[in-house]
Amino acid sequence: MKYRPKYPFKGFNSLEEARKWVGKFVKWYNCDHLHSGINFLTPYQRHYGLDKDIIEKRIETYKRAKEKHPERWSKNIRNWTLPEYVALNPVKEEEIEKVINGPKY
């Protein structure tokens, strides 16, 4: 489980307390926490298709900022391209191909 502030290092006093904490953690992880692996979106935003509008707005914001203050930029704006696949445990491209196309005999 991912570390976060208020992580219960001393454990829980009851199963109910553990369930309550995990419920709050899951909500935070999916709806509030911005994940660097998906360009600082939440899994909720990505899963429900909200990501495209958010990324388009970010790109426009960065472009306007660069136009307004080009001296602050040494290169292009940040690459906001979203990954095609997202996984908790990343897999190799060959493994994805096997799943999509089936095994080769």
MODELLER restraints for C-alpha pairs under 7 A, 6 or more apart:
rsr = mdl.restraints
at = mdl.atoms
rsr.add(forms.Gaussian(group=physical.xy_distance, feature=features.Distance(at['CA:12:A'], at['CA:18:A']), mean=5.71, stdev=0.5))
rsr.add(forms.Gaussian(group=physical.xy_distance, feature=features.Distance(at['CA:30:A'], at['CA:42:A']), mean=5.86, stdev=0.5))
rsr.add(forms.Gaussian(group=physical.xy_distance, feature=features.Distance(at['CA:30:A'], at['CA:43:A']), mean=5.05, stdev=0.5))
rsr.add(forms.Gaussian(group=physical.xy_distance, feature=features.Distance(at['CA:30:A'], at['CA:44:A']), mean=5.49, stdev=0.5))
rsr.add(forms.Gaussian(group=physical.xy_distance, feature=features.Distance(at['CA:31:A'], at['CA:42:A']), mean=5.66, stdev=0.5))
rsr.add(forms.Gaussian(group=physical.xy_distance, feature=features.Distance(at['CA:31:A'], at['CA:43:A']), mean=6.70, stdev=0.5))
rsr.add(forms.Gaussian(group=physical.xy_distance, feature=features.Distance(at['CA:31:A'], at['CA:44:A']), mean=5.43, stdev=0.5))
rsr.add(forms.Gaussian(group=physical.xy_distance, feature=features.Distance(at['CA:32:A'], at['CA:42:A']), mean=6.31, stdev=0.5))
rsr.add(forms.Gaussian(group=physical.xy_distance, feature=features.Distance(at['CA:33:A'], at['CA:42:A']), mean=5.85, stdev=0.5))
rsr.add(forms.Gaussian(group=physical.xy_distance, feature=features.Distance(at['CA:34:A'], at['CA:40:A']), mean=4.52, stdev=0.5))
rsr.add(forms.Gaussian(group=physical.xy_distance, feature=features.Distance(at['CA:34:A'], at['CA:41:A']), mean=4.86, stdev=0.5))
rsr.add(forms.Gaussian(group=physical.xy_distance, feature=features.Distance(at['CA:34:A'], at['CA:42:A']), mean=4.93, stdev=0.5))
rsr.add(forms.Gaussian(group=physical.xy_distance, feature=features.Distance(at['CA:35:A'], at['CA:41:A']), mean=5.66, stdev=0.5))
rsr.add(forms.Gaussian(group=physical.xy_distance, feature=features.Distance(at['CA:35:A'], at['CA:42:A']), mean=6.02, stdev=0.5))
rsr.add(forms.Gaussian(group=physical.xy_distance, feature=features.Distance(at['CA:38:A'], at['CA:82:A']), mean=6.30, stdev=0.5))
rsr.add(forms.Gaussian(group=physical.xy_distance, feature=features.Distance(at['CA:38:A'], at['CA:83:A']), mean=6.71, stdev=0.5))
rsr.add(forms.Gaussian(group=physical.xy_distance, feature=features.Distance(at['CA:39:A'], at['CA:80:A']), mean=6.48, stdev=0.5))
rsr.add(forms.Gaussian(group=physical.xy_distance, feature=features.Distance(at['CA:39:A'], at['CA:82:A']), mean=6.74, stdev=0.5))
rsr.add(forms.Gaussian(group=physical.xy_distance, feature=features.Distance(at['CA:41:A'], at['CA:51:A']), mean=6.99, stdev=0.5))
rsr.add(forms.Gaussian(group=physical.xy_distance, feature=features.Distance(at['CA:45:A'], at['CA:51:A']), mean=5.42, stdev=0.5))
rsr.add(forms.Gaussian(group=physical.xy_distance, feature=features.Distance(at['CA:55:A'], at['CA:80:A']), mean=6.64, stdev=0.5))
rsr.add(forms.Gaussian(group=physical.xy_distance, feature=features.Distance(at['CA:62:A'], at['CA:77:A']), mean=6.33, stdev=0.5))
rsr.add(forms.Gaussian(group=physical.xy_distance, feature=features.Distance(at['CA:63:A'], at['CA:77:A']), mean=6.96, stdev=0.5))
rsr.add(forms.Gaussian(group=physical.xy_distance, feature=features.Distance(at['CA:66:A'], at['CA:73:A']), mean=6.55, stdev=0.5))
